[in-house]
Amino acid sequence: MAMSDRLLRAWYAGHPLLRLLSPLECLYRRVVERKRARFVAGEGDIYRAPVPLVVVGNITVGGTGKTPLILWLIEHCQRRGLKVGVVSRGYGAKPPHLPWRVQAEHSAGVAGDEPLLIVQRTGVPLMIDPDRSRAVKALLDSEPLDLILSDDGLQHYRLARDLELVLIDNARGLGNGHCLPAGPLREPAERLNSVDAVLYNGAANDPSGGFSFQLQPTALINLVSGERQALDYFAPEQALHAVAGIGNPQRFFTTLEALHWRPIAHAFADHAPYSAEVLNFKPSLPMVMTEKDAVKCRDFASPDWWYLAVDAVPSQAFVLWFDQQLSRLLPNHLSP
């Protein structure tokens, strides 16, 4: 198990030795609280886009289902007649220059796995740059847009925002409740009091003061042929290799088990690179991976490699709330 995996487990399961990191946690808290206070006071170089901007992020380290929810937001906005664009840090991307407009034909090595997935799934205009303000400017220079979604960037305080949506894994919550490096929090838990909406991934019902959403498997997609199969394509108790290089791999393996398959779990670091040699598992069995992993594996995939398509399904209360926000921010742009 990698050091990062051990640390994540300690943060979420609890470990007494983390108390030794309290002095560093206090220092970290002071830095992030000062950064937040400067933003609230309007100090420093803060860019405000000429169109509404919605940040979709989290205050915890580890996966919260952000990419599926962003896909839902994009498609929902497009159904409402909005021209929506996305900006992303592009973690792991190595483009020729920055900012970089991601195209569907790019490789994951150039574009980053999550940005490439988003563009291939939705065709949305997407710009990557660690400087998200610069990414927004470049995106608006490339074509007219009604709304911009920032993939992560909750703590990117050089960029003004009109809505902040924060995602939390309902099963893991805020872990031990401590900030980095003693815990998984990027900002103190009190930060949740200032955001516009908190969404809990995996919650059965809307919790008090928040909204629920589920990740719903929809189909198996073959990496080589693009063939789409129903979820009963594999018989119950089918053994298969399961690959997940995401923030919370166990959630993916649990999903496969809930589909009545017997996954042999292969967990990788978030954004991990792959090769045919790395994924040459024994015994020979079908392989199922996440869509985020699949965008990095198509060039060397075998015919029995599949990814599980997953859609976010937010609660009806969130849908109604979000439509109200769109009506407030863009009263003259929405289709019925």
HELIX and SHEET records of a PDB file:
HELIX    1   1 MET A    3  ALA A   13  1                                  11    
HELIX    2   2 PRO A   16  LEU A   21  5                                   6    
HELIX    3   3 SER A   22  VAL A   40  1                                  19    
HELIX    4   4 LYS A   66  ARG A   79  1                                  14    
HELIX    5   5 ALA A  108  ALA A  111  1                                   4    
HELIX    6   6 ASP A  113  THR A  122  1                                  10    
HELIX    7   7 ARG A  132  SER A  142  1                                  11    
HELIX    8   8 ALA A  189  SER A  194  5                                   6    
HELIX    9   9 PRO A  249  ALA A  258  1                                  10    
HELIX   10  10 GLU A  291  ALA A  294  1                                   4    
HELIX   11  11 ARG A  298  PHE A  300  5                                   3    
HELIX   12  12 GLN A  316  LEU A  329  1                                  14    
SHEET    1   A 9 TRP A 100  ARG A 101  0                                        
SHEET    2   A 9 LEU A 126  ILE A 128 -1                                        
SHEET    3   A 9 VAL A  84  SER A  88  1                                        
SHEET    4   A 9 LEU A 147  ASP A 151  1                                        
SHEET    5   A 9 LEU A  53  GLY A  57  1                                        
SHEET    6   A 9 LEU A 163  ASP A 169  1                                        
SHEET    7   A 9 ALA A 197  ASN A 201  1                                        
SHEET    8   A 9 PHE A 211  ASN A 222  1                                        
SHEET    9   A 9 ARG A 228  GLN A 229 -1                                        
SHEET    1   B12 TRP A 100  ARG A 101  0                                        
SHEET    2   B12 LEU A 126  ILE A 128 -1                                        
SHEET    3   B12 VAL A  84  SER A  88  1                                        
SHEET    4   B12 LEU A 147  ASP A 151  1                                        
SHEET    5   B12 LEU A  53  GLY A  57  1                                        
SHEET    6   B12 LEU A 163  ASP A 169  1                                        
SHEET    7   B12 ALA A 197  ASN A 201  1                                        
SHEET    8   B12 PHE A 211  ASN A 222  1                                        
SHEET    9   B12 TRP A 305  PRO A 314 -1                                        
SHEET   10   B12 MET A 287  THR A 290  1                                        
SHEET   11   B12 ALA A 239  ALA A 244  1                                        
SHEET   12   B12 ARG A 262  ALA A 267  1                                        
END                                                                             
